[in-house]
Amino acid sequence: YSEDLEKVEKIINENLEEIGKNIPAIKQGPFYTGVDALADSSVVLRILAKCEELEKYKVARALNREMKLLFDRNNIGIPFPQLVIHQEEENKE
């Protein structure tokens, strides 16, 4: 949630063609389709690519790797689950 969504989307879109070249099993794409969910600790972005059915898990892992490397190169933080705890102050009477 702390990242600038428009900046992240721009970086993704500028790099999709190169990412596709890095994953030969992709037949079409990859395509950025937008924000998929607003989760507890993250904004989930959807990236799709067409490939052979038997290659789908391999392609998904490769896409995840490419996105992580892209985010690292551009100093885009990837969230982790966080819990905020509020503690009531004791009455000092």
N, C-alpha and C positions, 0 to 999 in steps of 0.2 A: 503494500500500500504506500510505501514511502517513495517509490520511484515515479518519475514523470511518465505517465502512460503514453502520451503522444511521442515522447523521445524514444521510448522502448519500441513502439510500433514502427517508427521511422527506421530505426536501426534494423529491426527484423526485416522489414520490406526491402531495405537496401541490400540485404545479404542473402535473401532466399535463393537467388539464382546460383550463387557460389556454393551455398549449402547443398543444393540439388546436384551440382557437379561433383561434390565430395562423396555422394552416396549413389553409386552406379545402379543400385537395385530400384531406385525411384524411376517410374515410368512417366509420371506427370507430376509437376509441382516441385517443391512443396509450396503450399498456399497458406497464407495467414488469413484466418476467417474471423478473428476478433476475440473479444472477451467472452469466455465460456461460462465463468462463474466468479462470484465474489465470495470467497471462502473465509473461514475464520481468520487465517493468518496469511492469506495470499489472494492475488488476483490471477485467475487461471486463464491463460491464453491458449487458443486452439490453433494448431498448425497441422494441416493435412497433406498427405502425399499419396499418390496412387502407385501401387506396386503389385506384384504377384502375391496371391494369398499366402503361399508358403514362406514369403519373405517379410511378412508384416511385422513380426516381432523384432527381427533383425533391423528393419528400417526404423521402427519406433525407437529402438535403443540408439541407433546412429543419429537420429534427429535430436534425441535428448542430449547426446554428447555434443553435437554441433551447437545447440542452443546454449548449453553451459559454457562452452568455449567462447561463443559470441558474447555472452553476458560478461564473462570474465574480462575479455579484451576491452569492453566498453564500461567497466566499473558499474555494472548493473547488479544490485544485490538480489540474491535469491532468498526468500523468506524461510523462516523456520518457525515451528509452533511456539507461541509465547503465551504466558499466563500472567495476568496482572492481578496482584492480590492487594486488596484494601484492608487495612487493619484499623479497627476503631481505637481511638485514643482512650486511655483510662481517665475516669473522672478524678480530678485532683482537688477533692474537697477536704 
